[in-house]
Amino acid sequence: MAQTDVLLTKQPAPQTVPACELPPKLYDVARNTGAHSSAGLATAGFRTAKYLVDEWFQNSYASYHQAFADRDQSERQRHESRQLAAETGALAQRTQEDSTRKVGERLQDMHCWKSELQREVGELVAETDLMLAQKLRLERALDATAVPFSIATDNLQCRERRQHPDLVRDFVEMELLKEAELIRNIQELLKRTIMQAVNQIRMNRERKELCEMNWSDKVEAYNIDETCARYNNQSTEVQFHPHSTKFEESASTPETWARFTQENLQRAERERLASFNLRGLIDCILRDTSEDLRLQCDSVTLAFGRRLEELEDARHKLEHHLNKVLREIADQEHNIAELKQAIRDKEVPLKVAQTRLYQRSQRPNVELCRDTAQVRLVSEVEELNRSLSALKEKLLEVEQSLRNLEDTRMSLEKDIAVKTNSIFIDSQKCMAHRARYPTILRLAGYQ
């Protein structure tokens, strides 16, 4: 700001002789009223007689008096002129000094407001840059959620390829559905937050532009007033501007001028505070969403771990039962072979007994007797037939049991294959895919 003190001068000294009007002088002039005077009707149009001595003296005295009066009035006018010139010069000096002081005060006010506007513009620029960084974090976080969402949907699709009876709505599937729903909600939240950040950035820039326009106007006005403050009576750039004293209708008052800048600063500060609060909210949102995603990821991983333990345990038990069934099948097959051998072993004695009975039925006449041998042979044949029937019945039961064991073996092998497929899907497909899950820093938008 220009220094206005150098433009001020000392107060002019007061006049030693105060200005005042001189008292008028009164003179008694002798009137020409004698016997030889020319007064009368003859003097009405022109003078025909000579002047008298008294009239001559009277005329001289009148000229003296008129010269003295004119000279006295002139002296009085000169004194008043000098006094008026001194007074107007002092007034002009005081007015110019006061105007210069007022312009200097105006320069100080404009410098203060200009500095405040410049500071506010700088803070708005810094706040907008920080908000742009937060917006970039939001966009990175939104992009990072695409990987977890694809992992969750891929896990759900892969687990749809499980076979019956493992195609169940287990705890893993519920956690995966919860994870997919959580990611969708987070994506919607991030999109809304990005729109809020974009609007806040736009508002920050609008307030910055208004403050810059106000600052630019004040800089221009400051330069003009600074130039005006340097003008003095020795300046060569000054000239007459008769109509410069006319006030423009659109001109502002000092109150409206200060209020306009103050309102601009207040609105800019409100937007800057809103931007600061929004940045804090964005920090909380990114921190909470990244933590929620990682916690849900851990929950899904834990559910997969439990489910894999259950599947491994079930497969281990099925394999154990299958081994037992296989051993039982082998034992049963050996048993069937023994039963068949026992049946074959019973057929020879039956043939012998039936052959004996047949041969003895060929005895002639009275020799065809029901003796004890005949009775025993008949009972032997009956016993052998009952034994064969029992063996054959048991053979049928054992063969049915073997078929049941074979069916059980096939069912166990199928269940084992189903469990193996489920384990492969959960461990090799799902868990291997989940290894690409983003880190918490990436989910928070830092990477």
C-alpha positions as MATLAB code, in Angstrom:
seq = 'MAQTDVLLTKQPAPQTVPACELPPKLYDVARNTGAHSSAGLATAGFRTAKYLVDEWFQNSYASYHQAFADRDQSERQRHESRQLAAETGALAQRTQEDSTRKVGERLQDMHCWKSELQREVGELVAETDLMLAQKLRLERALDATAVPFSIATDNLQCRERRQHPDLVRDFVEMELLKEAELIRNIQELLKRTIMQAVNQIRMNRERKELCEMNWSDKVEAYNIDETCARYNNQSTEVQFHPHSTKFEESASTPETWARFTQENLQRAERERLASFNLRGLIDCILRDTSEDLRLQCDSVTLAFGRRLEELEDARHKLEHHLNKVLREIADQEHNIAELKQAIRDKEVPLKVAQTRLYQRSQRPNVELCRDTAQVRLVSEVEELNRSLSALKEKLLEVEQSLRNLEDTRMSLEKDIAVKTNSIFIDSQKCMAHRARYPTILRLAGYQ';
ca = [
       0.000    0.000    0.000;
       1.267    3.459   -0.778;
       2.315    5.630    2.138;
      -0.038    8.615    2.327;
       1.718   10.440    5.186;
       4.322   11.984    2.841;
       1.544   13.738    0.932;
       0.275   15.674    3.933;
       1.584   19.210    4.774;
       1.407   21.377    7.911;
      -1.694   23.342    8.786;
      -1.416   26.921    7.390;
      -0.726   29.691    9.915;
      -3.660   32.021   10.760;
      -3.820   35.564    9.357;
      -2.307   38.207   11.621;
      -4.744   40.936   10.496;
      -8.372   39.852   10.488;
     -10.377   40.969    7.465;
     -13.121   43.515    8.115;
     -14.960   46.323    6.270;
     -13.724   49.924    6.667;
     -16.233   52.514    8.001;
     -17.608   54.785    5.281;
     -16.514   58.482    5.341;
     -19.131   61.215    5.218;
     -18.350   64.626    3.681;
     -20.400   67.841    3.813;
     -20.442   69.446    0.360;
     -21.420   73.129    0.037;
     -24.438   73.619   -2.135;
     -24.540   76.342   -4.846;
     -27.618   78.286   -3.636;
     -26.363   81.907   -3.676;
     -27.570   84.951   -5.639;
     -25.059   84.428   -8.398;
     -25.494   80.691   -8.619;
     -26.622   78.967  -11.759;
     -29.170   76.813  -10.039;
     -32.694   77.041  -11.370;
     -34.546   76.300  -14.524;
     -31.528   77.316  -16.635;
     -29.607   74.244  -15.481;
     -32.314   71.826  -16.316;
     -31.033   70.995  -19.834;
     -27.452   72.354  -20.039;
     -25.132   74.695  -18.267;
     -25.051   78.265  -19.683;
     -23.167   80.141  -16.990;
     -19.672   79.596  -15.600;
     -19.029   77.616  -12.468;
     -18.426   79.359   -9.271;
     -15.202   79.024   -7.302;
     -17.076   77.238   -4.593;
     -18.422   74.861   -7.169;
     -14.937   74.298   -8.470;
     -13.663   73.514   -4.996;
     -16.723   71.416   -4.406;
     -16.071   69.494   -7.597;
     -12.396   68.976   -6.658;
     -13.361   67.821   -3.206;
     -15.858   65.451   -4.766;
     -13.139   64.054   -7.075;
     -10.776   63.707   -4.135;
     -13.431   61.939   -2.163;
     -14.343   59.663   -5.055;
     -10.658   58.784   -5.653;
     -10.159   58.129   -1.968;
     -13.320   56.010   -1.795;
     -12.381   54.052   -4.900;
      -8.835   53.608   -3.643;
     -10.076   52.551   -0.249;
     -12.519   50.094   -1.781;
      -9.775   48.741   -4.026;
      -7.452   48.313   -1.075;
     -10.236   46.584    0.816;
     -10.927   44.327   -2.209;
      -7.210   43.536   -2.511;
      -7.039   42.643    1.158;
     -10.170   40.508    0.918;
      -8.834   38.852   -2.226;
      -5.554   38.017   -0.573;
      -7.409   36.747    2.463;
      -9.845   34.709    0.304;
      -6.974   33.297   -1.749;
      -5.134   32.341    1.434;
      -8.279   30.808    2.935;
      -9.197   28.905   -0.237;
      -5.573   27.801   -0.636;
      -5.500   26.513    2.917;
      -8.938   24.916    2.447;
      -7.818   23.284   -0.796;
      -4.657   22.055    0.942;
      -6.634   20.697    3.876;
      -9.209   19.136    1.540;
      -6.523   17.545   -0.595;
      -4.708   16.252    2.470;
      -7.956   14.890    3.871;
      -8.788   13.291    0.513;
      -5.317   11.815    0.364;
      -5.741   10.475    3.898;
      -9.149    9.033    3.017;
      -7.702    7.409   -0.101;
      -4.905    5.988    2.065;
      -7.458    4.593    4.522;
      -9.365    3.158    1.596;
      -6.161    1.557    0.344;
      -5.632   -0.016    3.752;
      -9.192   -1.387    3.781;
      -8.835   -2.762    0.273;
      -5.465   -4.277    1.144;
      -6.999   -6.055    4.143;
      -9.949   -7.394    2.147;
      -7.661   -8.253   -0.764;
      -5.406  -10.219    1.571;
      -8.394  -12.018    3.071;
      -9.709  -12.886   -0.385;
      -6.276  -14.059   -1.512;
      -5.951  -16.197    1.615;
      -9.426  -17.649    1.091;
      -8.678  -18.392   -2.564;
      -5.495  -20.207   -1.545;
      -7.331  -22.221    1.090;
     -10.091  -23.075   -1.394;
      -7.499  -24.229   -3.921;
      -5.811  -26.398   -1.291;
      -9.178  -27.761   -0.111;
     -10.246  -28.498   -3.689;
      -6.983  -30.350   -4.301;
      -7.577  -32.423   -1.166;
     -11.143  -33.108   -2.288;
      -9.868  -34.183   -5.716;
      -7.520  -36.605   -3.958;
     -10.463  -37.982   -1.952;
     -12.505  -38.299   -5.133;
      -9.636  -40.252   -6.698;
      -9.597  -42.528   -3.650;
     -13.336  -43.095   -4.022;
     -12.946  -43.986   -7.683;
     -10.086  -46.357   -6.892;
     -12.104  -47.968   -4.114;
     -15.086  -48.339   -6.450;
     -12.876  -49.968   -9.073;
     -11.368  -52.221   -6.400;
     -14.828  -53.548   -5.430;
     -15.204  -55.077   -8.915;
     -12.701  -57.830   -8.042;
     -14.456  -58.966   -4.815;
     -17.813  -58.874   -6.585;
     -16.521  -61.014   -9.454;
     -14.940  -63.406   -6.924;
     -18.203  -63.733   -4.976;
     -20.322  -64.291   -8.102;
     -17.767  -66.729   -9.520;
     -17.762  -68.664   -6.244;
     -21.542  -68.889   -6.327;
     -21.517  -70.058   -9.947;
     -18.772  -72.611   -9.287;
     -20.651  -74.022   -6.313;
     -23.705  -74.458   -8.523;
     -21.729  -77.245  -10.209;
     -21.791  -79.309   -7.036;
     -23.630  -82.609   -7.374;
     -26.469  -84.071   -5.386;
     -26.562  -84.386   -2.375;
     -23.884  -81.736   -1.813;
     -25.856  -79.096   -3.716;
     -27.164  -77.534   -0.523;
     -27.717  -73.991    0.715;
     -25.030  -74.212    3.339;
     -23.419  -71.561    5.522;
     -20.812  -70.836    2.849;
     -23.441  -69.966    0.272;
     -25.267  -67.709    2.726;
     -22.009  -65.895    3.502;
     -21.261  -65.551   -0.216;
     -24.727  -64.114   -0.868;
     -24.234  -61.752    2.055;
     -20.854  -60.723    0.622;
     -22.325  -60.058   -2.833;
     -25.133  -57.974   -1.315;
     -22.643  -56.065    0.837;
     -20.476  -55.277   -2.200;
     -23.492  -54.035   -4.170;
     -24.523  -51.771   -1.284;
     -20.971  -50.461   -0.936;
     -20.783  -49.756   -4.665;
     -24.019  -47.773   -4.506;
     -22.725  -45.859   -1.470;
     -19.421  -45.069   -3.190;
     -21.212  -43.879   -6.319;
     -23.422  -41.545   -4.278;
     -20.398  -40.282   -2.367;
     -18.528  -39.643   -5.629;
     -21.463  -37.539   -6.848;
     -21.390  -35.571   -3.584;
     -17.642  -35.044   -3.977;
     -18.104  -33.868   -7.583;
     -20.807  -31.404   -6.518;
     -18.651  -30.155   -3.639;
     -15.678  -29.663   -5.969;
     -17.933  -27.695   -8.316;
     -19.174  -25.534   -5.438;
     -15.594  -24.964   -4.232;
     -14.540  -23.856   -7.696;
     -17.554  -21.556   -8.042;
     -16.767  -19.898   -4.711;
     -13.108  -19.650   -5.702;
     -14.054  -17.981   -8.982;
     -16.284  -15.483   -7.161;
     -13.515  -14.707   -4.685;
     -11.016  -14.389   -7.542;
     -13.324  -12.004   -9.398;
     -13.780   -9.948   -6.243;
     -10.030  -10.052   -5.621;
      -9.335   -9.008   -9.220;
     -11.735   -6.084   -8.911;
     -10.083   -5.038   -5.675;
      -6.626   -5.282   -7.241;
      -7.742   -3.062  -10.089;
      -9.410   -0.623   -7.708;
      -6.343   -0.724   -5.447;
      -4.071    0.168   -8.350;
      -6.390    3.016   -9.331;
      -6.559    4.384   -5.770;
      -2.816    3.938   -5.357;
      -2.296    6.019   -8.503;
      -4.756    8.608   -7.169;
      -2.909    8.719   -3.842;
       0.322    9.625   -5.639;
      -1.249   12.604   -7.432;
      -0.334   16.040   -6.047;
      -0.237   19.637   -7.244;
       3.071   19.013   -9.017;
       1.746   16.017  -10.972;
       1.709   16.441  -14.753;
      -0.917   13.768  -15.474;
      -3.819   15.642  -13.897;
      -6.448   17.421  -15.956;
      -9.998   18.766  -15.706;
     -12.907   16.282  -15.579;
     -16.007   18.425  -14.977;
     -18.484   15.556  -14.783;
     -16.380   13.292  -12.525;
     -18.242   14.393   -9.390;
     -21.473   12.810  -10.571;
     -22.313    9.607   -8.658;
     -23.305    6.578  -10.665;
     -26.660    5.073   -9.775;
     -25.090    1.594   -9.655;
     -22.346    2.714   -7.264;
     -22.203    0.845   -3.965;
     -22.007    2.322   -0.514;
     -19.156    1.508    1.886;
     -21.553   -0.702    3.853;
     -22.729   -2.687    0.817;
     -19.125   -2.816   -0.469;
     -17.834   -4.347    2.760;
     -20.899   -6.586    3.133;
     -20.477   -7.945   -0.395;
     -16.899   -9.038    0.277;
     -17.775  -10.322    3.724;
     -20.642  -12.394    2.350;
     -18.359  -13.811   -0.337;
     -15.839  -14.775    2.324;
     -18.540  -16.271    4.548;
     -20.002  -18.341    1.702;
     -16.524  -19.479    0.713;
     -15.756  -20.448    4.315;
     -19.052  -22.353    4.553;
     -18.240  -24.295    1.394;
     -14.707  -24.924    2.619;
     -16.055  -26.202    5.939;
     -18.577  -28.378    4.108;
     -15.760  -29.715    1.945;
     -13.671  -30.418    5.049;
     -16.570  -32.272    6.686;
     -17.213  -34.234    3.493;
     -13.557  -35.253    3.346;
     -13.831  -36.546    6.906;
     -16.986  -38.416    5.964;
     -15.229  -39.920    2.936;
     -12.379  -41.077    5.174;
     -14.867  -42.774    7.490;
     -16.770  -44.337    4.575;
     -13.629  -45.717    2.939;
     -12.297  -47.007    6.250;
     -15.611  -48.638    7.213;
     -16.276  -50.136    3.774;
     -12.774  -51.579    3.460;
     -12.980  -53.044    6.957;
     -16.465  -54.450    6.287;
     -15.283  -56.073    3.066;
     -12.235  -57.598    4.726;
     -14.304  -58.842    7.676;
     -16.853  -60.390    5.308;
     -14.000  -61.902    3.305;
     -12.630  -63.421    6.492;
     -16.097  -64.729    7.369;
     -16.415  -66.359    3.941;
     -12.911  -67.819    4.224;
     -13.729  -69.178    7.683;
     -16.986  -70.658    6.354;
     -15.075  -72.295    3.505;
     -12.574  -73.683    5.985;
     -15.307  -75.173    8.159;
     -17.127  -76.569    5.142;
     -13.943  -78.124    3.789;
     -13.292  -79.700    7.175;
     -16.810  -81.140    7.126;
     -16.351  -82.421    3.583;
     -12.961  -83.927    4.381;
     -14.364  -85.586    7.473;
     -17.363  -86.902    5.538;
     -15.137  -88.216    2.753;
     -12.795  -89.820    5.263;
     -15.721  -91.566    6.949;
     -17.122  -92.653    3.581;
     -13.765  -94.042    2.557;
     -13.517  -95.860    5.885;
     -16.960  -97.389    5.372;
     -16.084  -98.212    1.779;
     -13.004 -100.094    2.899;
     -15.122 -102.039    5.345;
     -17.725 -102.757    2.668;
     -15.033 -103.893    0.268;
     -13.658 -106.233    2.880;
     -17.142 -107.463    3.619;
     -17.775 -108.014   -0.097;
     -14.619 -110.056   -0.320;
     -15.652 -112.079    2.726;
     -19.123 -112.534    1.358;
     -17.848 -113.671   -1.986;
     -15.657 -116.193   -0.187;
     -18.711 -117.244    1.830;
     -20.731 -117.737   -1.338;
     -18.020 -119.847   -2.762;
     -18.023 -121.969    0.382;
     -21.815 -122.280    0.251;
     -21.688 -123.383   -3.351;
     -18.986 -125.878   -2.460;
     -21.132 -127.131    0.430;
     -24.072 -127.578   -1.934;
     -21.898 -129.484   -4.321;
     -20.625 -131.538   -1.435;
     -24.210 -132.433   -0.465;
     -25.178 -133.517   -3.972;
     -22.884 -136.573   -4.027;
     -24.290 -138.098   -0.810;
     -27.780 -137.358   -2.141;
     -26.941 -139.186   -5.344;
     -25.619 -142.122   -3.357;
     -28.684 -142.291   -1.129;
     -31.131 -141.884   -4.040;
     -29.201 -144.515   -6.037;
     -29.417 -146.900   -3.108;
     -33.106 -146.347   -2.805;
     -33.564 -146.807   -6.525;
     -31.563 -150.040   -6.568;
     -33.366 -151.412   -3.523;
     -36.699 -150.588   -5.137;
     -35.755 -153.222   -7.718;
     -35.862 -156.053   -5.114;
     -38.301 -158.805   -6.140;
     -41.521 -159.807   -4.440;
     -41.465 -160.080   -0.746;
     -37.906 -158.864   -0.603;
     -39.204 -155.381   -1.282;
     -39.424 -154.731    2.437;
     -39.489 -151.495    4.435;
     -36.672 -152.487    6.617;
     -34.614 -150.233    8.760;
     -32.142 -149.717    5.988;
     -34.936 -148.563    3.723;
     -36.256 -146.215    6.369;
     -32.816 -144.834    7.067;
     -32.119 -144.286    3.381;
     -35.406 -142.396    3.056;
     -34.632 -140.262    6.097;
     -31.114 -139.666    4.750;
     -32.497 -138.440    1.458;
     -34.926 -136.189    3.278;
     -32.187 -134.798    5.483;
     -29.981 -134.186    2.483;
     -32.807 -132.432    0.658;
     -33.491 -130.228    3.685;
     -29.794 -129.419    3.944;
     -29.593 -128.556    0.269;
     -32.720 -126.423    0.542;
     -31.268 -124.591    3.549;
     -27.932 -124.127    1.794;
     -29.573 -122.877   -1.360;
     -31.821 -120.540    0.625;
     -28.813 -119.221    2.515;
     -26.971 -118.885   -0.780;
     -29.766 -116.724   -2.104;
     -29.695 -114.585    1.019;
     -25.941 -114.234    0.857;
     -26.056 -113.350   -2.827;
     -28.715 -110.705   -2.060;
     -26.519 -109.412    0.715;
     -23.615 -109.281   -1.735;
     -25.707 -107.355   -4.192;
     -26.685 -104.965   -1.398;
     -23.051 -104.578   -0.523;
     -22.243 -103.866   -4.145;
     -24.971 -101.250   -4.262;
     -23.645  -99.760   -1.057;
     -20.157  -99.777   -2.491;
     -21.333  -97.964   -5.591;
     -23.282  -95.481   -3.488;
     -20.261  -94.902   -1.265;
     -17.980  -94.473   -4.227;
     -20.452  -92.037   -5.754;
     -20.695  -90.090   -2.488;
     -16.917  -90.059   -2.252;
     -16.714  -88.749   -5.814;
     -19.329  -86.110   -4.993;
     -17.409  -85.098   -1.878;
     -14.166  -85.039   -3.836;
     -15.796  -82.823   -6.463;
     -17.171  -80.507   -3.772;
     -13.774  -80.332   -2.116;
     -12.151  -79.581   -5.469;
     -14.650  -76.810   -6.197;
     -14.335  -75.208   -2.778;
     -10.569  -75.545   -2.401;
      -9.173  -75.418   -5.925;
     -11.752  -73.213   -7.608;
     -13.238  -70.959   -4.948;
     -10.410  -70.605   -2.455;
      -7.775  -70.312   -5.183;
      -9.841  -67.548   -6.770;
     -10.273  -65.816   -3.422;
      -6.497  -65.565   -3.114;
      -6.779  -62.599   -5.529;
      -8.933  -60.668   -3.030;
      -7.699  -57.019   -2.814;
      -5.822  -55.786    0.232;
      -7.376  -53.357    2.691;
      -5.181  -50.534    1.341;
      -6.508  -51.109   -2.159;
     -10.080  -51.301   -0.900;
      -9.514  -47.998    0.937;
      -8.420  -46.338   -2.343;
      -4.760  -45.834   -1.469;
      -3.497  -48.040   -4.329;
];
